[in-house]
Amino acid sequence: MTKPDKKPGENQPDQPQLPLAELMKIRYEKIKELNERKISSYPYRYERTHVIRQALDNFDEYAEKETVLRVAGRIMLKRKMGKSFFAHIQDSSDKIQIYLKFDVVGKEQFDLFNTLDLGDIIGCEGSLFVTKTGERTLRVTTFELLTKALHPLPDKHSGLTDKEQRYRRRYADLIANPEVRETFVRRTRIIKAVRDFLDNEGFLEVETPILQPIYGGGNARPFKTHYMRLDRDMYLRIADELYLKRLIIGGYDKVWEYCKDFRNEGMDRLHNPEFSMIELYWAYADYKDMAALLEKMMREVVHKIHGTYKITYGENEIDFEPPFKWITMLGSVKEQTGIDFSEMSYEQARKAAAEIEVDSEDLINWGKVVAAVWEAKVEPTLVQPTFIVDFPVEISPLAKKHRENPRLTERFELFVAGHELGNAFSELNDPVDQLQRFMQQGKALEAGDEEAQPLDDDFVTALSYGMPPTAGLGLGIDRLVMLLTNQHSIRDVLFFPAMKELGDGSVPVSQILSKIIGDKEFPPDGY
């Protein structure tokens, strides 16, 4: 059997010396030629019998029985060898080599295959065999063109290598990089594992409003819009908390939601303005109960995804099997700096922070100073799973005051590999206390804190009906996926992350196409 003249997996050169407009024009001319031959470049359907992974998983059986298979995929490699072609096609499950021979498929189909380009999608019928080089291959007896690709594929070595371009054109990234597709497959499996765990624990999955008249449930700047029909401003939710608590008040004991939240803030490797969370609320429980539940969930999800309790993240091995560490915020600060902030006044705390080079000039209360010191000195050191607990009241407006120290609240955050994954409280259910916290937040808003929470009178009204003792949790899904797929930017676990507007002067594809087809009306002037 003749073998390809290049290693499997290498892309066929696709006239890289030509500009994009010329390459697309060449491909468009092929469509016109196919139309003249009554061959559709975009037929309606193709009946597959197998995806490629199924064919490979059952290869020996199918090859021995000479089972006829119908598979479809995108051409990723193409090599002509005299009167035969070798190619690789790829579907969502895997990639396989195909082999076409002139005296099997006939002149018409052989000539048609000769005109095809990398990126074209075809359906193939044939049987399986192994080449002399040992590669599992589909011997094609007939094929159909299913989609003609006008835009050439990126060359993996010199094309789509810029991360920014990969994020902007995720579709091309997914075509060219199977490992990227696998990251998102794993994302779906992680979310399913979380959902299965909560279902098994008796939590009811619910849906609450994304568009809200009053934002709340977190400290963040919201996205604002205007509802024309009601002539009122509305906000994209920054959290689900206040609506889920209303459901606890209404009589549900365990509720949770997989949610999209939105915060009008900066972007970096850990933050995107649109992000995914789960929030859950558990009546008659406190933050220690919630910590135990979260620890159990993390352990089960990690093992379900990896088959072990140990994972690698960057240069660190993270072990989820031992009990997670439990340390107070003040205790962790003292452990790292030797300074005890617990009895300090606001001014004393600011002075102590300055002595260890933590800027507190714009921080308006003791709790914010403590948090700033903790973020600077403690957070980066938290590699193994650690609960940081008992946060200052000033930075926890929805958490219940600590039963032993009124300066603190019963709140924890879970940290792994230096990143916060989850945030939980013994939830505040005293309507008078909640109203006073809202008033304090209002003062912060007036003082210029754009992340402070406004008064939600309806939520205070709901609390006045009586909410049972409740524990609540918010868990960052994007960061959990980052951790379990060993990705170090949130953009690598979002299909379409937010991006700055391009200003590189590149010509839009729509403009190239309109020129190719000779449409003088489109795009409109000023495009």
C-alpha positions as CSV (number, residue, x, y, z in Angstrom):
1,M,0.0,0.0,0.0
2,T,1.3,3.4,-0.9
3,K,1.9,5.7,2.1
4,P,1.5,9.5,2.4
5,D,4.6,11.5,1.7
6,K,4.2,13.5,4.9
7,K,3.6,12.5,8.5
8,P,-0.1,12.2,9.6
9,G,-1.4,15.3,11.1
10,E,0.5,17.8,9.0
11,N,-1.6,20.2,7.1
12,Q,-1.6,20.5,3.4
13,P,-0.2,23.9,2.3
14,D,-3.2,26.0,1.2
15,Q,-1.5,28.6,-0.9
16,P,-0.2,30.6,2.1
17,Q,1.5,33.0,-0.2
18,L,-1.8,34.5,-1.3
19,P,-3.8,37.1,0.7
20,L,-7.1,36.0,2.3
21,A,-9.2,37.8,-0.4
22,E,-7.5,35.8,-3.2
23,L,-7.8,32.5,-1.4
24,M,-11.5,33.1,-0.8
25,K,-12.0,34.1,-4.4
26,I,-10.4,30.9,-5.6
27,R,-12.7,28.8,-3.4
28,Y,-15.8,30.8,-4.5
29,E,-15.0,30.1,-8.1
30,K,-14.9,26.4,-7.3
31,I,-18.5,26.7,-5.9
32,K,-19.6,28.3,-9.2
33,E,-17.9,25.5,-11.2
34,L,-19.6,22.9,-9.0
35,N,-23.0,24.6,-9.5
36,E,-22.5,24.3,-13.3
37,R,-21.9,20.6,-12.8
38,K,-25.1,20.4,-10.8
39,I,-23.2,19.5,-7.6
40,S,-24.4,21.3,-4.5
41,S,-21.9,22.8,-2.2
42,Y,-24.3,22.9,0.7
43,P,-26.7,19.9,0.7
44,Y,-29.3,19.5,3.4
45,R,-28.3,16.4,5.3
46,Y,-26.1,13.3,5.3
47,E,-27.1,10.0,7.0
48,R,-24.2,8.9,9.2
49,T,-24.0,5.4,10.6
50,H,-21.1,6.1,13.0
51,V,-19.1,9.0,14.4
52,I,-15.4,8.5,14.0
53,R,-14.8,7.6,17.6
54,Q,-17.2,4.7,17.3
55,A,-15.4,3.5,14.2
56,L,-12.1,3.5,16.0
57,D,-13.4,1.9,19.2
58,N,-14.8,-1.0,17.2
59,F,-12.1,-1.0,14.5
60,D,-11.0,-4.7,14.7
61,E,-14.6,-6.0,14.5
62,Y,-15.6,-3.7,11.7
63,A,-12.4,-4.4,9.7
64,E,-12.7,-8.1,10.0
65,K,-16.4,-8.1,8.9
66,E,-15.8,-5.5,6.2
67,T,-18.6,-3.5,7.7
68,V,-19.7,-0.6,5.5
69,L,-19.6,2.7,7.5
70,R,-20.8,6.2,6.7
71,V,-18.9,8.9,8.5
72,A,-18.6,12.6,8.0
73,G,-16.0,15.3,9.0
74,R,-13.9,18.2,8.0
75,I,-10.8,17.7,5.8
76,M,-7.7,18.5,8.0
77,L,-5.0,17.0,5.7
78,K,-5.0,16.0,2.1
79,R,-2.2,14.3,0.0
80,K,-2.3,13.2,-3.6
81,M,-0.3,10.1,-4.4
82,G,-0.6,9.5,-8.1
83,K,-4.0,7.8,-8.7
84,S,-4.9,7.9,-5.0
85,F,-5.5,10.3,-2.1
86,F,-4.8,10.1,1.6
87,A,-6.7,12.6,3.8
88,H,-7.6,13.1,7.4
89,I,-11.2,14.0,8.3
90,Q,-12.2,15.2,11.8
91,D,-15.6,15.2,13.5
92,S,-16.5,16.2,17.0
93,S,-15.4,12.8,18.4
94,D,-12.0,12.2,16.7
95,K,-10.0,12.1,13.5
96,I,-9.4,9.2,11.0
97,Q,-7.4,8.7,7.8
98,I,-9.3,8.1,4.6
99,Y,-8.0,6.6,1.4
100,L,-9.5,7.2,-2.1
101,K,-8.3,5.3,-5.1
102,F,-9.1,6.3,-8.7
103,D,-10.3,2.8,-9.8
104,V,-12.6,2.5,-6.8
105,V,-14.4,5.9,-6.7
106,G,-14.2,6.5,-10.4
107,K,-13.0,9.5,-12.4
108,E,-15.9,11.9,-11.6
109,Q,-15.5,11.5,-7.8
110,F,-11.7,11.4,-8.0
111,D,-11.6,14.7,-9.9
112,L,-14.1,16.2,-7.4
113,F,-11.9,15.2,-4.5
114,N,-9.0,16.8,-6.3
115,T,-10.7,20.2,-6.1
116,L,-11.5,20.0,-2.4
117,D,-9.7,22.2,0.1
118,L,-8.7,21.9,3.7
119,G,-11.7,22.8,5.8
120,D,-14.3,21.4,3.4
121,I,-16.7,18.9,5.1
122,I,-17.5,15.6,3.4
123,G,-19.4,12.4,4.0
124,C,-17.7,9.2,3.3
125,E,-18.8,5.6,2.8
126,G,-16.4,2.7,3.0
127,S,-14.8,-0.1,5.1
128,L,-11.9,-0.1,7.5
129,F,-8.4,-1.5,7.0
130,V,-4.8,-0.9,8.3
131,T,-2.1,0.6,6.0
132,K,1.4,-0.8,5.8
133,T,2.5,2.0,8.1
134,G,0.0,0.7,10.7
135,E,-2.5,3.5,10.5
136,R,-6.2,2.7,10.8
137,T,-7.9,3.9,7.7
138,L,-11.3,4.1,6.0
139,R,-11.2,2.9,2.4
140,V,-13.7,5.2,0.6
141,T,-16.0,3.7,-2.0
142,T,-18.1,6.9,-2.4
143,F,-18.2,10.4,-0.9
144,E,-20.3,13.6,-0.9
145,L,-19.3,17.2,-0.5
146,L,-21.4,18.5,2.4
147,T,-20.0,22.0,3.0
148,K,-17.6,24.1,0.9
149,A,-15.5,26.2,3.3
150,L,-14.8,29.6,1.8
151,H,-12.4,30.7,4.6
152,P,-9.1,28.7,4.7
153,L,-8.2,26.9,7.9
154,P,-5.5,28.5,10.1
155,D,-2.1,26.9,9.7
156,K,-1.4,25.6,13.2
157,H,2.3,26.6,12.9
158,S,2.0,30.1,11.5
159,G,-1.7,30.9,11.6
160,L,-3.9,30.9,14.6
161,T,-1.1,31.1,17.2
162,D,-2.0,34.4,18.8
163,K,-4.1,33.9,21.9
164,E,-6.2,37.0,21.3
165,Q,-7.2,35.7,17.8
166,R,-8.0,32.3,19.2
167,Y,-10.4,33.9,21.7
168,R,-12.0,36.1,19.1
169,R,-12.4,33.3,16.6
170,R,-13.1,30.4,18.9
171,Y,-14.7,28.4,16.1
172,A,-11.4,28.3,14.3
173,D,-9.6,27.6,17.5
174,L,-11.9,24.6,18.1
175,I,-11.3,23.3,14.6
176,A,-7.5,23.6,14.8
177,N,-6.9,22.5,18.4
178,P,-8.6,19.3,19.6
179,E,-7.2,19.9,23.1
180,V,-9.3,23.0,23.3
181,R,-12.4,21.1,22.4
182,E,-11.6,18.6,25.1
183,T,-11.4,21.4,27.7
184,F,-15.0,22.4,27.0
185,V,-16.2,18.8,27.0
186,R,-14.7,18.5,30.4
187,R,-16.4,21.7,31.5
188,T,-19.8,20.2,30.6
189,R,-18.9,17.0,32.6
190,I,-17.8,19.1,35.6
191,I,-21.2,21.0,35.6
192,K,-23.0,17.7,35.3
193,A,-21.1,16.2,38.2
194,V,-22.0,19.2,40.4
195,R,-25.7,19.0,39.3
196,D,-25.7,15.2,40.1
197,F,-24.2,15.8,43.5
198,L,-26.8,18.5,44.5
199,D,-29.7,16.4,43.1
200,N,-28.6,13.5,45.2
201,E,-28.4,15.7,48.2
202,G,-32.0,16.8,47.8
203,F,-31.5,20.3,46.4
204,L,-34.2,21.6,44.0
205,E,-32.9,23.3,40.9
206,V,-34.7,26.6,40.2
207,E,-34.6,29.7,38.0
208,T,-34.7,33.3,39.2
209,P,-34.7,36.6,37.2
210,I,-31.6,37.8,35.4
211,L,-33.1,41.2,34.7
212,Q,-33.7,42.8,38.1
213,P,-35.2,46.2,39.3
214,I,-32.6,46.3,42.2
215,Y,-29.3,44.6,42.0
216,G,-28.0,42.9,45.2
217,G,-26.4,39.8,46.7
218,G,-22.9,40.9,46.2
219,N,-20.5,43.9,46.2
220,A,-20.1,44.8,42.5
221,R,-20.9,47.5,39.9
222,P,-23.9,46.3,37.8
223,F,-24.7,46.6,34.1
224,K,-27.6,49.0,33.7
225,T,-30.3,49.0,31.0
226,H,-33.7,50.6,30.5
227,Y,-37.0,48.7,30.2
228,M,-39.0,50.8,27.7
229,R,-42.4,49.3,28.4
230,L,-42.3,50.1,32.1
231,D,-40.1,53.2,31.7
232,R,-37.7,52.1,34.4
233,D,-34.1,51.3,34.8
234,M,-33.2,47.6,35.2
235,Y,-30.0,45.8,36.0
236,L,-28.4,42.5,35.0
237,R,-28.0,40.5,38.2
238,I,-24.7,40.5,40.0
239,A,-25.8,37.5,42.1
240,D,-28.9,35.2,42.7
241,E,-28.8,35.5,46.4
242,L,-31.8,37.7,47.3
243,Y,-34.2,35.8,45.0
244,L,-33.1,32.4,46.2
245,K,-33.6,33.5,49.8
246,R,-37.1,34.6,49.0
247,L,-37.7,31.0,48.0
248,I,-36.4,29.8,51.3
249,I,-38.8,32.2,53.0
250,G,-41.6,30.8,50.7
251,G,-41.1,27.3,52.2
252,Y,-38.4,25.5,50.2
253,D,-35.7,23.9,52.4
254,K,-33.0,23.3,49.7
255,V,-32.7,25.3,46.5
256,W,-29.9,25.9,44.0
257,E,-29.4,27.6,40.6
258,Y,-26.8,27.3,37.8
259,C,-26.7,31.0,36.9
260,K,-25.1,33.5,34.6
261,D,-24.1,36.7,36.5
262,F,-22.8,40.0,35.3
263,R,-20.5,42.5,36.8
264,N,-19.4,45.8,35.2
265,E,-15.8,45.5,36.2
266,G,-12.4,44.9,34.8
267,M,-11.2,41.9,32.9
268,D,-8.1,39.8,33.9
269,R,-7.2,36.2,34.0
270,L,-9.6,35.5,36.8
271,H,-12.5,37.8,35.8
272,N,-14.9,38.2,32.9
273,P,-17.9,40.5,33.1
274,E,-20.2,37.6,32.3
275,F,-19.5,34.5,34.4
276,S,-21.1,31.3,35.7
277,M,-21.9,30.5,39.3
278,I,-24.0,28.1,41.3
279,E,-25.7,29.4,44.3
280,L,-27.5,27.2,46.9
281,Y,-29.4,27.8,50.1
282,W,-30.1,25.3,52.8
283,A,-32.7,25.9,55.5
284,Y,-31.9,25.0,59.2
285,A,-28.1,24.8,58.5
286,D,-25.2,27.1,59.2
287,Y,-21.9,27.9,57.5
288,K,-20.2,25.0,59.1
289,D,-22.8,22.6,57.7
290,M,-22.3,24.3,54.3
291,A,-18.5,23.9,54.5
292,A,-18.9,20.2,55.2
293,L,-21.2,19.9,52.2
294,L,-18.9,21.9,49.9
295,E,-15.9,19.8,51.0
296,K,-17.8,16.6,50.2
297,M,-18.9,18.0,46.8
298,M,-15.4,19.1,45.8
299,R,-14.0,15.7,46.7
300,E,-16.6,13.8,44.8
301,V,-16.4,16.0,41.7
302,V,-12.6,15.9,41.5
303,H,-12.7,12.1,41.8
304,K,-15.4,11.8,39.2
305,I,-13.6,13.9,36.7
306,H,-10.0,12.7,37.4
307,G,-10.4,9.3,39.0
308,T,-8.2,10.4,41.8
309,Y,-8.2,13.0,44.6
310,K,-4.9,14.5,43.5
311,I,-4.6,16.9,40.6
312,T,-1.9,19.0,39.1
313,Y,-2.4,22.7,38.7
314,G,0.6,24.6,37.3
315,E,3.6,23.5,39.3
316,N,1.5,22.3,42.3
317,E,0.0,19.0,43.2
318,I,-3.4,19.6,44.9
319,D,-4.7,16.9,47.2
320,F,-8.5,16.9,48.0
321,E,-8.5,13.8,50.1
322,P,-7.3,15.1,53.5
323,P,-9.7,17.3,55.6
324,F,-9.6,20.9,54.3
325,K,-7.8,23.4,56.5
326,W,-10.0,25.7,58.6
327,I,-8.5,29.1,59.7
328,T,-10.0,32.5,60.6
329,M,-9.2,35.5,58.5
330,L,-7.6,37.3,61.5
331,G,-5.7,34.1,62.5
332,S,-4.3,33.7,59.0
333,V,-3.1,37.3,58.9
334,K,-1.4,36.9,62.3
335,E,0.1,33.7,61.0
336,Q,1.7,35.4,58.0
337,T,2.5,38.8,59.4
338,G,2.7,38.4,63.2
339,I,0.2,41.2,63.6
340,D,-3.1,40.8,65.6
341,F,-5.7,43.1,64.1
342,S,-8.6,41.7,66.3
343,E,-8.6,44.4,69.0
344,M,-7.4,47.3,66.8
345,S,-9.4,50.4,66.0
346,Y,-9.8,51.6,62.4
347,E,-6.9,54.1,62.7
348,Q,-4.6,51.5,64.4
349,A,-5.4,49.0,61.7
350,R,-4.5,51.6,59.0
351,K,-1.2,52.3,60.7
352,A,-0.4,48.6,61.1
353,A,-1.2,48.0,57.4
354,A,1.1,50.9,56.3
355,E,4.0,49.4,58.4
356,I,3.8,46.2,56.2
357,E,3.4,48.2,53.0
358,V,-0.3,47.6,52.4
359,D,-2.0,50.7,51.1
360,S,-5.1,51.6,53.1
361,E,-5.5,55.3,52.1
362,D,-8.9,54.8,50.4
363,L,-10.3,52.2,52.7
364,I,-13.1,53.6,54.8
365,N,-13.4,51.1,57.7
366,W,-11.6,48.5,59.8
367,G,-13.0,45.5,57.9
368,K,-11.8,46.8,54.6
369,V,-8.3,47.3,56.0
370,V,-8.2,43.8,57.4
371,A,-9.3,42.4,54.0
372,A,-6.7,44.4,52.2
373,V,-3.9,43.1,54.4
374,W,-5.3,39.5,54.1
375,E,-5.4,39.8,50.2
376,A,-1.8,41.1,50.1
377,K,-0.2,38.8,52.6
378,V,-2.3,35.6,52.9
379,E,-4.3,34.8,49.7
380,P,-1.3,34.0,47.4
381,T,0.0,31.4,50.0
382,L,-3.2,29.3,50.0
383,V,-2.3,26.3,47.7
384,Q,-4.0,23.3,49.3
385,P,-7.8,23.5,49.9
386,T,-8.4,26.0,52.7
387,F,-11.4,27.5,54.3
388,I,-10.8,31.1,55.4
389,V,-13.5,31.9,57.9
390,D,-15.1,34.7,60.1
391,F,-14.9,37.8,57.9
392,P,-15.4,41.4,59.3
393,V,-19.0,42.7,59.3
394,E,-18.2,45.7,57.1
395,I,-17.4,43.5,54.1
396,S,-20.2,41.0,54.7
397,P,-23.5,42.8,54.5
398,L,-25.7,39.7,54.1
399,A,-24.0,37.4,56.6
400,K,-25.1,36.7,60.1
401,K,-22.9,38.2,62.9
402,H,-20.6,35.7,64.5
403,R,-22.1,34.1,67.6
404,E,-18.9,34.8,69.6
405,N,-17.6,38.1,68.1
406,P,-19.9,40.9,66.9
407,R,-17.1,42.5,64.8
408,L,-17.1,39.4,62.6
409,T,-19.6,37.3,60.6
410,E,-20.1,33.6,60.1
411,R,-18.7,33.5,56.6
412,F,-16.1,31.4,54.8
413,E,-14.4,31.4,51.4
414,L,-12.8,28.3,49.9
415,F,-9.3,28.8,48.4
416,V,-7.4,26.4,46.2
417,A,-4.2,27.2,44.4
418,G,-4.3,30.8,45.6
419,H,-7.8,31.4,44.1
420,E,-11.2,31.8,45.7
421,L,-13.7,29.2,44.5
422,G,-16.6,29.6,46.9
423,N,-18.1,32.1,49.3
424,A,-20.7,31.1,52.0
425,F,-22.5,32.5,55.0
426,S,-24.7,31.7,57.9
427,E,-27.3,33.9,56.3
428,L,-28.6,37.0,58.0
429,N,-32.3,36.5,58.7
430,D,-33.0,39.3,61.2
431,P,-35.0,42.0,59.1
432,V,-34.0,44.8,61.4
433,D,-30.3,43.9,61.3
434,Q,-30.5,43.5,57.5
435,L,-32.1,46.9,57.2
436,Q,-29.3,48.5,59.3
437,R,-26.7,46.7,57.1
438,F,-28.4,48.1,54.0
439,M,-28.3,51.6,55.5
440,Q,-24.6,51.2,56.2
441,Q,-24.2,50.1,52.5
442,G,-26.1,53.2,51.5
443,K,-23.6,55.4,53.3
444,A,-20.8,53.6,51.5
445,L,-22.6,54.3,48.2
446,E,-22.8,58.0,49.0
447,A,-19.2,58.0,50.0
448,G,-18.3,56.8,46.5
449,D,-18.2,53.0,46.9
450,E,-19.7,51.9,43.5
451,E,-19.7,48.3,44.7
452,A,-21.9,48.8,47.7
453,Q,-25.4,47.4,47.7
454,P,-28.6,49.6,47.5
455,L,-31.6,49.1,49.8
456,D,-33.9,46.4,48.6
457,D,-37.2,47.2,50.4
458,D,-39.0,44.1,49.0
459,F,-36.3,41.8,50.4
460,V,-36.6,43.4,53.8
461,T,-40.3,42.9,53.5
462,A,-39.7,39.2,52.6
463,L,-37.4,38.8,55.6
464,S,-40.1,40.2,57.9
465,Y,-42.3,37.2,57.1
466,G,-39.6,35.1,58.7
467,M,-36.7,33.1,57.1
468,P,-35.5,30.1,59.0
469,P,-31.8,29.7,60.0
470,T,-30.2,29.3,56.6
471,A,-26.7,28.6,55.1
472,G,-25.9,29.9,51.6
473,L,-23.1,29.3,49.1
474,G,-21.9,30.8,45.9
475,L,-19.4,28.7,43.9
476,G,-17.5,30.0,40.8
477,I,-18.0,27.5,38.0
478,D,-15.5,29.1,35.7
479,R,-12.7,29.0,38.3
480,L,-13.6,25.4,39.2
481,V,-13.3,24.4,35.6
482,M,-9.9,26.3,35.4
483,L,-8.7,24.3,38.4
484,L,-9.9,20.9,37.1
485,T,-8.6,21.4,33.5
486,N,-5.3,23.1,34.5
487,Q,-6.0,26.3,32.7
488,H,-4.6,29.6,34.0
489,S,-6.9,32.1,32.4
490,I,-10.7,32.3,32.6
491,R,-10.7,33.0,28.8
492,D,-9.5,29.4,28.3
493,V,-12.6,28.0,29.8
494,L,-15.2,30.4,28.2
495,F,-16.2,29.7,24.7
496,F,-16.6,33.4,23.9
497,P,-14.9,35.6,26.5
498,A,-15.4,39.4,26.5
499,M,-12.7,41.1,24.3
500,K,-11.7,44.6,23.6
501,E,-12.7,46.0,20.2
502,L,-10.2,45.4,17.5
503,G,-8.4,48.4,16.0
504,D,-6.0,46.7,13.6
505,G,-7.5,47.9,10.4
506,S,-8.2,44.4,9.1
507,V,-10.8,44.0,6.3
508,P,-14.0,42.3,7.5
509,V,-14.8,38.9,5.7
510,S,-18.2,40.2,4.8
511,Q,-16.5,43.0,2.8
512,I,-14.2,40.5,1.1
513,L,-17.2,38.3,0.2
514,S,-19.3,41.2,-1.1
515,K,-16.5,42.2,-3.4
516,I,-16.0,38.7,-4.6
517,I,-19.6,38.2,-5.6
518,G,-19.8,41.7,-7.0
519,D,-22.5,43.0,-4.7
520,K,-22.2,46.8,-4.8
521,E,-25.0,47.3,-2.3
522,F,-23.5,45.3,0.6
523,P,-21.9,46.2,2.9
524,P,-23.6,49.6,3.1
525,D,-21.5,52.8,3.0
526,G,-19.7,53.5,6.2
527,Y,-19.4,49.8,7.2
